[in-house]
Amino acid sequence: MEDFELLEKIGERLVDEHLSIKEENFRLREIINNEHVVPFVIDKKGFFILPNKYALKAMGIQARKLKTKNAYEFFEKNPKAIENIRKALRGESVVDVLKLDGKYWKVSYQPTYDEHNQIIGITGLSIDVTDIIENAAKIKKENP
């Protein structure tokens, strides 16, 4: 009887842990699929990995365009973005605000390293800060 009770407790714990993992995965998907927060990964050759269709839509970007162009081609009209990518690929962490298609994005670029401490790409996060920038400009205009 004791063995059965032990197995029952183990089973209950496994179910609880499984439900907890499912809940955490749901929360993570909600964050990732938020069109105001755009996680991204760029490999060392400048190609985007793991594009997020919801976030790309908010930025006015089509996922298929990211698969055929690298970041340098994609941001050819935004030299600030290209410079930030180059800095991150040289090992520098960068945080900047960029304007893309009429929206302002606070973008964080972090170099990603392999097990030999070689840079293999960039992990980043873009956050839509358009409302903050526009509201600050409005307040500044109203209160010179």
N, CA, C and O atoms as a GROMACS GRO file, in nm:
protein
  576
    1MET      N    1   0.082  -0.119   0.000
    1MET     CA    2   0.000   0.000   0.000
    1MET      C    3   0.087   0.126   0.000
    1MET      O    4   0.050   0.226  -0.063
    2GLU      N    5   0.200   0.123   0.069
    2GLU     CA    6   0.288   0.240   0.076
    2GLU      C    7   0.346   0.272  -0.062
    2GLU      O    8   0.362   0.389  -0.098
    3ASP      N    9   0.379   0.167  -0.138
    3ASP     CA   10   0.434   0.188  -0.272
    3ASP      C   11   0.331   0.258  -0.361
    3ASP      O   12   0.365   0.347  -0.439
    4PHE      N   13   0.206   0.216  -0.349
    4PHE     CA   14   0.099   0.278  -0.429
    4PHE      C   15   0.084   0.425  -0.394
    4PHE      O   16   0.069   0.509  -0.483
    5GLU      N   17   0.087   0.458  -0.265
    5GLU     CA   18   0.074   0.597  -0.222
    5GLU      C   19   0.191   0.681  -0.273
    5GLU      O   20   0.172   0.796  -0.314
    6LEU      N   21   0.311   0.624  -0.270
    6LEU     CA   22   0.429   0.694  -0.319
    6LEU      C   23   0.417   0.720  -0.470
    6LEU      O   24   0.445   0.830  -0.517
    7LEU      N   25   0.375   0.618  -0.544
    7LEU     CA   26   0.356   0.634  -0.688
    7LEU      C   27   0.248   0.737  -0.718
    7LEU      O   28   0.260   0.815  -0.813
    8GLU      N   29   0.143   0.738  -0.639
    8GLU     CA   30   0.034   0.834  -0.657
    8GLU      C   31   0.083   0.977  -0.635
    8GLU      O   32   0.048   1.067  -0.710
    9LYS      N   33   0.166   0.997  -0.531
    9LYS     CA   34   0.221   1.130  -0.502
    9LYS      C   35   0.316   1.174  -0.613
    9LYS      O   36   0.316   1.290  -0.654
   10ILE      N   37   0.397   1.079  -0.662
   10ILE     CA   38   0.488   1.112  -0.772
   10ILE      C   39   0.408   1.152  -0.896
   10ILE      O   40   0.442   1.249  -0.963
   11GLY      N   41   0.304   1.078  -0.925
   11GLY     CA   42   0.217   1.109  -1.040
   11GLY      C   43   0.154   1.246  -1.026
   11GLY      O   44   0.150   1.323  -1.123
   12GLU      N   45   0.103   1.278  -0.907
   12GLU     CA   46   0.043   1.410  -0.884
   12GLU      C   47   0.145   1.521  -0.904
   12GLU      O   48   0.114   1.625  -0.963
   13ARG      N   49   0.267   1.498  -0.855
   13ARG     CA   50   0.371   1.600  -0.870
   13ARG      C   51   0.408   1.620  -1.017
   13ARG      O   52   0.427   1.733  -1.061
   14LEU      N   53   0.417   1.509  -1.092
   14LEU     CA   54   0.447   1.520  -1.234
   14LEU      C   55   0.338   1.597  -1.308
   14LEU      O   56   0.368   1.679  -1.396
   15VAL      N   57   0.214   1.572  -1.275
   15VAL     CA   58   0.103   1.645  -1.337
   15VAL      C   59   0.112   1.793  -1.304
   15VAL      O   60   0.095   1.878  -1.391
   16ASP      N   61   0.138   1.825  -1.177
   16ASP     CA   62   0.152   1.965  -1.136
   16ASP      C   63   0.265   2.034  -1.210
   16ASP      O   64   0.250   2.148  -1.255
   17GLU      N   65   0.381   1.965  -1.222
   17GLU     CA   66   0.495   2.024  -1.292
   17GLU      C   67   0.465   2.043  -1.440
   17GLU      O   68   0.504   2.143  -1.499
   18HIS      N   69   0.395   1.946  -1.499
   18HIS     CA   70   0.358   1.957  -1.641
   18HIS      C   71   0.266   2.077  -1.663
   18HIS      O   72   0.285   2.153  -1.758
   19LEU      N   73   0.168   2.093  -1.576
   19LEU     CA   74   0.077   2.207  -1.588
   19LEU      C   75   0.152   2.339  -1.569
   19LEU      O   76   0.122   2.437  -1.637
   20SER      N   77   0.246   2.341  -1.478
   20SER     CA   78   0.326   2.462  -1.454
   20SER      C   79   0.408   2.496  -1.578
   20SER      O   80   0.416   2.612  -1.617
   21ILE      N   81   0.469   2.396  -1.640
   21ILE     CA   82   0.548   2.418  -1.762
   21ILE      C   83   0.457   2.469  -1.874
   21ILE      O   84   0.495   2.562  -1.946
   22LYS      N   85   0.340   2.410  -1.889
   22LYS     CA   86   0.246   2.455  -1.994
   22LYS      C   87   0.206   2.601  -1.970
   22LYS      O   88   0.197   2.679  -2.065
   23GLU      N   89   0.183   2.637  -1.845
   23GLU     CA   90   0.145   2.774  -1.811
   23GLU      C   91   0.259   2.871  -1.843
   23GLU      O   92   0.236   2.978  -1.899
   24GLU      N   93   0.382   2.834  -1.808
   24GLU     CA   94   0.498   2.918  -1.838
   24GLU      C   95   0.517   2.933  -1.988
   24GLU      O   96   0.548   3.042  -2.036
   25ASN      N   97   0.500   2.824  -2.063
   25ASN     CA   98   0.511   2.831  -2.209
   25ASN      C   99   0.405   2.923  -2.268
   25ASN      O  100   0.433   2.999  -2.361
   26PHE      N  101   0.284   2.918  -2.214
   26PHE     CA  102   0.177   3.006  -2.260
   26PHE      C  103   0.216   3.152  -2.235
   26PHE      O  104   0.200   3.236  -2.324
   27ARG      N  105   0.266   3.181  -2.117
   27ARG     CA  106   0.305   3.318  -2.084
   27ARG      C  107   0.417   3.367  -2.176
   27ARG      O  108   0.416   3.481  -2.223
   28LEU      N  109   0.514   3.280  -2.200
   28LEU     CA  110   0.624   3.317  -2.289
   28LEU      C  111   0.573   3.344  -2.430
   28LEU      O  112   0.616   3.440  -2.494
   29ARG      N  113   0.483   3.260  -2.480
   29ARG     CA  114   0.425   3.284  -2.613
   29ARG      C  115   0.350   3.416  -2.617
   29ARG      O  116   0.357   3.487  -2.717
   30GLU      N  117   0.280   3.449  -2.511
   30GLU     CA  118   0.208   3.577  -2.506
   30GLU      C  119   0.305   3.694  -2.517
   30GLU      O  120   0.277   3.793  -2.585
   31ILE      N  121   0.418   3.684  -2.450
   31ILE     CA  122   0.520   3.790  -2.457
   31ILE      C  123   0.578   3.796  -2.598
   31ILE      O  124   0.588   3.904  -2.656
   32ILE      N  125   0.616   3.681  -2.651
   32ILE     CA  126   0.679   3.677  -2.782
   32ILE      C  127   0.584   3.722  -2.892
   32ILE      O  128   0.627   3.787  -2.987
   33ASN      N  129   0.458   3.689  -2.881
   33ASN     CA  130   0.361   3.724  -2.985
   33ASN      C  131   0.302   3.864  -2.968
   33ASN      O  132   0.214   3.903  -3.043
   34ASN      N  133   0.350   3.937  -2.871
   34ASN     CA  134   0.306   4.074  -2.851
   34ASN      C  135   0.367   4.161  -2.959
   34ASN      O  136   0.488   4.160  -2.979
   35GLU      N  137   0.284   4.236  -3.029
   35GLU     CA  138   0.337   4.315  -3.140
   35GLU      C  139   0.414   4.439  -3.096
   35GLU      O  140   0.466   4.512  -3.181
   36HIS      N  141   0.422   4.464  -2.967
   36HIS     CA  142   0.500   4.579  -2.918
   36HIS      C  143   0.637   4.538  -2.865
   36HIS      O  144   0.719   4.623  -2.831
   37VAL      N  145   0.661   4.408  -2.859
   37VAL     CA  146   0.788   4.355  -2.812
   37VAL      C  147   0.837   4.255  -2.917
   37VAL      O  148   0.769   4.158  -2.948
   38VAL      N  149   0.956   4.281  -2.972
   38VAL     CA  150   1.007   4.198  -3.081
   38VAL      C  151   1.141   4.137  -3.045
   38VAL      O  152   1.244   4.204  -3.054
   39PRO      N  153   1.142   4.010  -3.002
   39PRO     CA  154   1.270   3.943  -2.981
   39PRO      C  155   1.328   3.905  -3.118
   39PRO      O  156   1.252   3.874  -3.210
   40PHE      N  157   1.460   3.907  -3.131
   40PHE     CA  158   1.520   3.868  -3.259
   40PHE      C  159   1.656   3.805  -3.237
   40PHE      O  160   1.721   3.825  -3.134
   41VAL      N  161   1.697   3.727  -3.336
   41VAL     CA  162   1.828   3.665  -3.337
   41VAL      C  163   1.885   3.688  -3.476
   41VAL      O  164   1.818   3.665  -3.576
   42ILE      N  165   2.010   3.732  -3.481
   42ILE     CA  166   2.080   3.752  -3.607
   42ILE      C  167   2.208   3.670  -3.600
   42ILE      O  168   2.282   3.679  -3.502
   43ASP      N  169   2.235   3.590  -3.704
   43ASP     CA  170   2.358   3.510  -3.702
   43ASP      C  171   2.477   3.597  -3.741
   43ASP      O  172   2.460   3.714  -3.778
   44LYS      N  173   2.597   3.541  -3.733
   44LYS     CA  174   2.717   3.623  -3.756
   44LYS      C  175   2.731   3.670  -3.900
   44LYS      O  176   2.811   3.760  -3.928
   45LYS      N  177   2.654   3.611  -3.991
   45LYS     CA  178   2.655   3.657  -4.131
   45LYS      C  179   2.551   3.766  -4.154
   45LYS      O  180   2.544   3.824  -4.263
   46GLY      N  181   2.471   3.794  -4.052
   46GLY     CA  182   2.373   3.901  -4.062
   46GLY      C  183   2.233   3.857  -4.098
   46GLY      O  184   2.148   3.941  -4.126
   47PHE      N  185   2.206   3.726  -4.099
   47PHE     CA  186   2.073   3.677  -4.135
   47PHE      C  187   1.986   3.662  -4.011
   47PHE      O  188   2.033   3.616  -3.906
   48PHE      N  189   1.860   3.700  -4.024
   48PHE     CA  190   1.764   3.688  -3.914
   48PHE      C  191   1.726   3.542  -3.894
   48PHE      O  192   1.709   3.467  -3.990
   49ILE      N  193   1.714   3.504  -3.767
   49ILE     CA  194   1.669   3.371  -3.728
   49ILE      C  195   1.548   3.391  -3.638
   49ILE      O  196   1.543   3.488  -3.562
   50LEU      N  197   1.453   3.304  -3.647
   50LEU     CA  198   1.333   3.308  -3.562
   50LEU      C  199   1.252   3.437  -3.575
   50LEU      O  200   1.222   3.500  -3.473
   51PRO      N  201   1.216   3.478  -3.695
   51PRO     CA  202   1.131   3.598  -3.703
   51PRO      C  203   0.993   3.572  -3.644
   51PRO      O  204   0.941   3.460  -3.653
   52ASN      N  205   0.936   3.673  -3.583
   52ASN     CA  206   0.805   3.665  -3.517
   52ASN      C  207   0.703   3.732  -3.607
   52ASN      O  208   0.709   3.853  -3.628
   53LYS      N  209   0.606   3.655  -3.661
   53LYS     CA  210   0.514   3.710  -3.761
   53LYS      C  211   0.426   3.822  -3.705
   53LYS      O  212   0.395   3.916  -3.777
   54TYR      N  213   0.387   3.815  -3.580
   54TYR     CA  214   0.302   3.919  -3.522
   54TYR      C  215   0.380   4.050  -3.506
   54TYR      O  216   0.332   4.157  -3.542
   55ALA      N  217   0.499   4.037  -3.454
   55ALA     CA  218   0.581   4.156  -3.433
   55ALA      C  219   0.626   4.216  -3.565
   55ALA      O  220   0.629   4.338  -3.580
   56LEU      N  221   0.660   4.131  -3.660
   56LEU     CA  222   0.702   4.182  -3.791
   56LEU      C  223   0.589   4.259  -3.856
   56LEU      O  224   0.613   4.362  -3.920
   57LYS      N  225   0.467   4.210  -3.841
   57LYS     CA  226   0.351   4.281  -3.897
   57LYS      C  227   0.340   4.421  -3.837
   57LYS      O  228   0.312   4.517  -3.908
   58ALA      N  229   0.363   4.432  -3.707
   58ALA     CA  230   0.355   4.562  -3.641
   58ALA      C  231   0.463   4.656  -3.692
   58ALA      O  232   0.444   4.778  -3.696
   59MET      N  233   0.576   4.600  -3.733
   59MET     CA  234   0.685   4.681  -3.784
   59MET      C  235   0.674   4.703  -3.935
   59MET      O  236   0.759   4.770  -3.994
   60GLY      N  237   0.570   4.646  -3.997
   60GLY     CA  238   0.553   4.661  -4.140
   60GLY      C  239   0.652   4.577  -4.220
   60GLY      O  240   0.691   4.615  -4.330
   61ILE      N  241   0.692   4.464  -4.164
   61ILE     CA  242   0.792   4.378  -4.227
   61ILE      C  243   0.728   4.244  -4.262
   61ILE      O  244   0.652   4.189  -4.182
   62GLN      N  245   0.757   4.192  -4.379
   62GLN     CA  246   0.709   4.060  -4.417
   62GLN      C  247   0.819   3.958  -4.388
   62GLN      O  248   0.935   3.980  -4.422
   63ALA      N  249   0.781   3.846  -4.326
   63ALA     CA  250   0.879   3.744  -4.285
   63ALA      C  251   0.959   3.694  -4.404
   63ALA      O  252   1.079   3.670  -4.391
   64ARG      N  253   0.896   3.679  -4.520
   64ARG     CA  254   0.971   3.627  -4.635
   64ARG      C  255   1.082   3.722  -4.680
   64ARG      O  256   1.181   3.679  -4.737
   65LYS      N  257   1.064   3.853  -4.653
   65LYS     CA  258   1.169   3.949  -4.687
   65LYS      C  259   1.292   3.926  -4.599
   65LYS      O  260   1.405   3.944  -4.644
   66LEU      N  261   1.269   3.886  -4.474
   66LEU     CA  262   1.382   3.862  -4.384
   66LEU      C  263   1.459   3.738  -4.422
   66LEU      O  264   1.579   3.729  -4.397
   67LYS      N  265   1.391   3.641  -4.484
   67LYS     CA  266   1.460   3.517  -4.522
   67LYS      C  267   1.547   3.536  -4.645
   67LYS      O  268   1.641   3.460  -4.666
   68THR      N  269   1.516   3.635  -4.726
   68THR     CA  270   1.591   3.654  -4.851
   68THR      C  271   1.696   3.764  -4.841
   68THR      O  272   1.781   3.776  -4.929
   69LYS      N  273   1.690   3.843  -4.737
   69LYS     CA  274   1.786   3.952  -4.720
   69LYS      C  275   1.854   3.939  -4.585
   69LYS      O  276   1.793   3.892  -4.488
   70ASN      N  277   1.979   3.980  -4.579
   70ASN     CA  278   2.040   3.984  -4.447
   70ASN      C  279   2.013   4.121  -4.386
   70ASN      O  280   1.959   4.210  -4.452
   71ALA      N  281   2.052   4.138  -4.262
   71ALA     CA  282   2.021   4.260  -4.188
   71ALA      C  283   2.083   4.384  -4.254
   71ALA      O  284   2.025   4.492  -4.251
   72TYR      N  285   2.200   4.367  -4.313
   72TYR     CA  286   2.267   4.481  -4.377
   72TYR      C  287   2.187   4.530  -4.499
   72TYR      O  288   2.177   4.650  -4.522
   73GLU      N  289   2.132   4.437  -4.575
   73GLU     CA  290   2.048   4.474  -4.689
   73GLU      C  291   1.915   4.530  -4.641
   73GLU      O  292   1.864   4.630  -4.694
   74PHE      N  293   1.860   4.464  -4.540
   74PHE     CA  294   1.728   4.505  -4.491
   74PHE      C  295   1.730   4.647  -4.435
   74PHE      O  296   1.637   4.724  -4.457
   75PHE      N  297   1.838   4.681  -4.364
   75PHE     CA  298   1.848   4.813  -4.302
   75PHE      C  299   1.938   4.909  -4.381
   75PHE      O  300   1.995   5.002  -4.323
   76GLU      N  301   1.950   4.886  -4.512
   76GLU     CA  302   2.041   4.969  -4.591
   76GLU      C  303   2.010   5.118  -4.584
   76GLU      O  304   2.099   5.200  -4.602
   77LYS      N  305   1.884   5.153  -4.556
   77LYS     CA  306   1.847   5.294  -4.544
   77LYS      C  307   1.850   5.344  -4.400
   77LYS      O  308   1.809   5.456  -4.371
   78ASN      N  309   1.899   5.258  -4.310
   78ASN     CA  310   1.908   5.295  -4.169
   78ASN      C  311   2.049   5.265  -4.118
   78ASN      O  312   2.071   5.163  -4.053
   79PRO      N  313   2.144   5.353  -4.148
   79PRO     CA  314   2.284   5.326  -4.112
   79PRO      C  315   2.306   5.309  -3.961
   79PRO      O  316   2.400   5.240  -3.920
   80LYS      N  317   2.222   5.370  -3.881
   80LYS     CA  318   2.234   5.354  -3.735
   80LYS      C  319   2.210   5.209  -3.694
   80LYS      O  320   2.280   5.156  -3.607
   81ALA      N  321   2.112   5.144  -3.756
   81ALA     CA  322   2.084   5.004  -3.726
   81ALA      C  323   2.201   4.916  -3.769
   81ALA      O  324   2.240   4.825  -3.696
   82ILE      N  325   2.256   4.943  -3.886
   82ILE     CA  326   2.370   4.865  -3.935
   82ILE      C  327   2.490   4.880  -3.842
   82ILE      O  328   2.557   4.782  -3.810
   83GLU      N  329   2.517   5.002  -3.799
   83GLU     CA  330   2.630   5.025  -3.708
   83GLU      C  331   2.609   4.951  -3.576
   83GLU      O  332   2.703   4.895  -3.520
   84ASN      N  333   2.486   4.950  -3.525
   84ASN     CA  334   2.457   4.879  -3.400
   84ASN      C  335   2.480   4.729  -3.415
   84ASN      O  336   2.533   4.665  -3.325
   85ILE      N  337   2.441   4.674  -3.528
   85ILE     CA  338   2.462   4.531  -3.554
   85ILE      C  339   2.612   4.502  -3.560
   85ILE      O  340   2.659   4.405  -3.502
   86ARG      N  341   2.686   4.586  -3.631
   86ARG     CA  342   2.831   4.567  -3.641
   86ARG      C  343   2.898   4.574  -3.504
   86ARG      O  344   2.987   4.494  -3.473
   87LYS      N  345   2.856   4.669  -3.421
   87LYS     CA  346   2.912   4.680  -3.286
   87LYS      C  347   2.886   4.553  -3.206
   87LYS      O  348   2.976   4.500  -3.140
   88ALA      N  349   2.762   4.504  -3.213
   88ALA     CA  350   2.728   4.382  -3.138
   88ALA      C  351   2.807   4.262  -3.189
   88ALA      O  352   2.848   4.177  -3.110
   89LEU      N  353   2.829   4.254  -3.320
   89LEU     CA  354   2.907   4.143  -3.375
   89LEU      C  355   3.056   4.156  -3.344
   89LEU      O  356   3.132   4.060  -3.362
   90ARG      N  357   3.098   4.273  -3.297
   90ARG     CA  358   3.236   4.291  -3.248
   90ARG      C  359   3.245   4.268  -3.098
   90ARG      O  360   3.354   4.277  -3.040
   91GLY      N  361   3.131   4.238  -3.033
   91GLY     CA  362   3.134   4.206  -2.891
   91GLY      C  363   3.078   4.312  -2.799
   91GLY      O  364   3.085   4.298  -2.677
   92GLU      N  365   3.024   4.419  -2.854
   92GLU     CA  366   2.973   4.528  -2.772
   92GLU      C  367   2.821   4.513  -2.752
   92GLU      O  368   2.748   4.482  -2.846
   93SER      N  369   2.776   4.534  -2.630
   93SER     CA  370   2.632   4.541  -2.603
   93SER      C  371   2.584   4.681  -2.636
   93SER      O  372   2.647   4.779  -2.598
   94VAL      N  373   2.473   4.690  -2.708
   94VAL     CA  374   2.425   4.819  -2.756
   94VAL      C  375   2.277   4.833  -2.723
   94VAL      O  376   2.200   4.738  -2.738
   95VAL      N  377   2.237   4.952  -2.679
   95VAL     CA  378   2.096   4.988  -2.662
   95VAL      C  379   2.077   5.120  -2.733
   95VAL      O  380   2.152   5.215  -2.710
   96ASP      N  381   1.976   5.128  -2.819
   96ASP     CA  382   1.956   5.248  -2.899
   96ASP      C  383   1.807   5.263  -2.930
   96ASP      O  384   1.730   5.168  -2.914
   97VAL      N  385   1.768   5.382  -2.974
   97VAL     CA  386   1.632   5.405  -3.022
   97VAL      C  387   1.640   5.433  -3.171
   97VAL      O  388   1.714   5.521  -3.215
   98LEU      N  389   1.563   5.355  -3.248
   98LEU     CA  390   1.562   5.368  -3.392
   98LEU      C  391   1.422   5.401  -3.441
   98LEU      O  392   1.323   5.360  -3.381
   99LYS      N  393   1.414   5.475  -3.551
   99LYS     CA  394   1.285   5.502  -3.613
   99LYS      C  395   1.274   5.415  -3.738
   99LYS      O  396   1.356   5.424  -3.829
  100LEU      N  397   1.170   5.331  -3.742
  100LEU     CA  398   1.143   5.243  -3.856
  100LEU      C  399   0.998   5.258  -3.898
  100LEU      O  400   0.907   5.235  -3.818
  101ASP      N  401   0.978   5.297  -4.021
  101ASP     CA  402   0.841   5.311  -4.076
  101ASP      C  403   0.749   5.390  -3.985
  101ASP      O  404   0.635   5.351  -3.962
  102GLY      N  405   0.798   5.502  -3.933
  102GLY     CA  406   0.715   5.591  -3.853
  102GLY      C  407   0.700   5.553  -3.707
  102GLY      O  408   0.633   5.624  -3.632
  103LYS      N  409   0.760   5.443  -3.665
  103LYS     CA  410   0.753   5.402  -3.525
  103LYS      C  411   0.892   5.408  -3.464
  103LYS      O  412   0.993   5.390  -3.532
  104TYR      N  413   0.895   5.435  -3.334
  104TYR     CA  414   1.020   5.438  -3.260
  104TYR      C  415   1.036   5.307  -3.182
  104TYR      O  416   0.942   5.261  -3.117
  105TRP      N  417   1.155   5.249  -3.191
  105TRP     CA  418   1.184   5.122  -3.125
  105TRP      C  419   1.309   5.135  -3.039
  105TRP      O  420   1.413   5.179  -3.087
  106LYS      N  421   1.297   5.097  -2.913
  106LYS     CA  422   1.415   5.085  -2.828
  106LYS      C  423   1.469   4.944  -2.853
  106LYS      O  424   1.401   4.845  -2.828
  107VAL      N  425   1.592   4.939  -2.903
  107VAL     CA  426   1.648   4.812  -2.946
  107VAL      C  427   1.773   4.780  -2.863
  107VAL      O  428   1.863   4.862  -2.849
  108SER      N  429   1.775   4.659  -2.811
  108SER     CA  430   1.889   4.610  -2.734
  108SER      C  431   1.955   4.498  -2.816
  108SER      O  432   1.888   4.404  -2.859
  109TYR      N  433   2.086   4.509  -2.835
  109TYR     CA  434   2.164   4.409  -2.909
  109TYR      C  435   2.267   4.350  -2.814
  109TYR      O  436   2.344   4.422  -2.751
  110GLN      N  437   2.268   4.217  -2.803
  110GLN     CA  438   2.365   4.149  -2.717
  110GLN      C  439   2.440   4.045  -2.800
  110GLN      O  440   2.376   3.962  -2.865
  111PRO      N  441   2.573   4.048  -2.800
  111PRO     CA  442   2.646   3.944  -2.872
  111PRO      C  443   2.620   3.807  -2.810
  111PRO      O  444   2.604   3.795  -2.688
  112THR      N  445   2.614   3.705  -2.894
  112THR     CA  446   2.594   3.568  -2.849
  112THR      C  447   2.722   3.490  -2.877
  112THR      O  448   2.780   3.501  -2.985
  113TYR      N  449   2.765   3.412  -2.779
  113TYR     CA  450   2.892   3.341  -2.788
  113TYR      C  451   2.871   3.190  -2.789
  113TYR      O  452   2.774   3.140  -2.732
  114ASP      N  453   2.963   3.117  -2.854
  114ASP     CA  454   2.959   2.971  -2.848
  114ASP      C  455   3.044   2.923  -2.730
  114ASP      O  456   3.093   3.003  -2.650
  115GLU      N  457   3.061   2.792  -2.721
  115GLU     CA  458   3.136   2.734  -2.607
  115GLU      C  459   3.284   2.769  -2.609
  115GLU      O  460   3.353   2.750  -2.509
  116HIS      N  461   3.335   2.821  -2.723
  116HIS     CA  462   3.476   2.862  -2.733
  116HIS      C  463   3.492   3.013  -2.720
  116HIS      O  464   3.598   3.068  -2.749
  117ASN      N  465   3.385   3.077  -2.674
  117ASN     CA  466   3.382   3.222  -2.654
  117ASN      C  467   3.399   3.302  -2.785
  117ASN      O  468   3.451   3.413  -2.786
  118GLN      N  469   3.353   3.239  -2.894
  118GLN     CA  470   3.353   3.307  -3.024
  118GLN      C  471   3.213   3.361  -3.050
  118GLN      O  472   3.114   3.295  -3.020
  119ILE      N  473   3.206   3.481  -3.104
  119ILE     CA  474   3.075   3.541  -3.133
  119ILE      C  475   3.011   3.466  -3.249
  119ILE      O  476   3.071   3.448  -3.355
  120ILE      N  477   2.888   3.422  -3.227
  120ILE     CA  478   2.814   3.349  -3.330
  120ILE      C  479   2.692   3.425  -3.379
  120ILE      O  480   2.622   3.380  -3.469
  121GLY      N  481   2.665   3.541  -3.319
  121GLY     CA  482   2.550   3.620  -3.361
  121GLY      C  483   2.508   3.720  -3.255
  121GLY      O  484   2.585   3.757  -3.166
  122ILE      N  485   2.384   3.761  -3.269
  122ILE     CA  486   2.327   3.863  -3.180
  122ILE      C  487   2.190   3.814  -3.133
  122ILE      O  488   2.113   3.758  -3.210
  123THR      N  489   2.163   3.837  -3.006
  123THR     CA  490   2.029   3.820  -2.952
  123THR      C  491   1.982   3.959  -2.915
  123THR      O  492   2.055   4.035  -2.852
  124GLY      N  493   1.859   3.992  -2.954
  124GLY     CA  494   1.813   4.127  -2.927
  124GLY      C  495   1.666   4.134  -2.894
  124GLY      O  496   1.591   4.037  -2.905
  125LEU      N  497   1.628   4.253  -2.853
  125LEU     CA  498   1.489   4.280  -2.819
  125LEU      C  499   1.457   4.422  -2.861
  125LEU      O  500   1.529   4.516  -2.827
  126SER      N  501   1.348   4.436  -2.936
  126SER     CA  502   1.299   4.568  -2.977
  126SER      C  503   1.166   4.593  -2.906
  126SER      O  504   1.080   4.506  -2.902
  127ILE      N  505   1.151   4.712  -2.851
  127ILE     CA  506   1.028   4.749  -2.782
  127ILE      C  507   0.974   4.876  -2.846
  127ILE      O  508   1.046   4.974  -2.861
  128ASP      N  509   0.847   4.872  -2.883
  128ASP     CA  510   0.783   4.988  -2.944
  128ASP      C  511   0.766   5.096  -2.837
  128ASP      O  512   0.692   5.078  -2.741
  129VAL      N  513   0.836   5.209  -2.856
  129VAL     CA  514   0.830   5.320  -2.761
  129VAL      C  515   0.771   5.446  -2.828
  129VAL      O  516   0.793   5.558  -2.782
  130THR      N  517   0.698   5.424  -2.935
  130THR     CA  518   0.642   5.536  -3.011
  130THR      C  519   0.557   5.627  -2.923
  130THR      O  520   0.573   5.749  -2.925
  131ASP      N  521   0.467   5.569  -2.845
  131ASP     CA  522   0.379   5.650  -2.758
  131ASP      C  523   0.460   5.733  -2.659
  131ASP      O  524   0.428   5.849  -2.634
  132ILE      N  525   0.564   5.674  -2.605
  132ILE     CA  526   0.647   5.746  -2.507
  132ILE      C  527   0.716   5.865  -2.574
  132ILE      O  528   0.715   5.976  -2.521
  133ILE      N  529   0.776   5.841  -2.690
  133ILE     CA  530   0.848   5.947  -2.762
  133ILE      C  531   0.752   6.058  -2.804
  133ILE      O  532   0.780   6.177  -2.786
  134GLU      N  533   0.638   6.019  -2.860
  134GLU     CA  534   0.542   6.119  -2.907
  134GLU      C  535   0.481   6.198  -2.792
  134GLU      O  536   0.462   6.320  -2.804
  135ASN      N  537   0.451   6.132  -2.681
  135ASN     CA  538   0.397   6.203  -2.565
  135ASN      C  539   0.500   6.298  -2.505
  135ASN      O  540   0.464   6.408  -2.463
  136ALA      N  541   0.625   6.257  -2.500
  136ALA     CA  542   0.731   6.344  -2.449
  136ALA      C  543   0.746   6.468  -2.538
  136ALA      O  544   0.763   6.579  -2.487
  137ALA      N  545   0.739   6.449  -2.669
  137ALA     CA  546   0.748   6.562  -2.762
  137ALA      C  547   0.629   6.656  -2.744
  137ALA      O  548   0.644   6.778  -2.750
  138LYS      N  549   0.512   6.599  -2.723
  138LYS     CA  550   0.392   6.681  -2.703
  138LYS      C  551   0.404   6.763  -2.576
  138LYS      O  552   0.372   6.882  -2.576
  139ILE      N  553   0.449   6.700  -2.468
  139ILE     CA  554   0.466   6.773  -2.341
  139ILE      C  555   0.569   6.883  -2.356
  139ILE      O  556   0.550   6.994  -2.307
  140LYS      N  557   0.678   6.853  -2.423
  140LYS     CA  558   0.784   6.953  -2.444
  140LYS      C  559   0.732   7.071  -2.526
  140LYS      O  560   0.767   7.186  -2.500
  141LYS      N  561   0.649   7.042  -2.625
  141LYS     CA  562   0.592   7.146  -2.709
  141LYS      C  563   0.494   7.235  -2.631
  141LYS      O  564   0.489   7.356  -2.649
  142GLU      N  565   0.417   7.171  -2.544
  142GLU     CA  566   0.317   7.243  -2.464
  142GLU      C  567   0.381   7.322  -2.351
  142GLU      O  568   0.323   7.420  -2.304
  143ASN      N  569   0.499   7.282  -2.306
  143ASN     CA  570   0.567   7.347  -2.194
  143ASN      C  571   0.710   7.387  -2.236
  143ASN      O  572   0.807   7.325  -2.192
  144PRO      N  573   0.722   7.488  -2.318
  144PRO     CA  574   0.857   7.526  -2.369
  144PRO      C  575   0.952   7.574  -2.262
  144PRO      O  576   1.066   7.608  -2.292
   0.00000   0.00000   0.00000
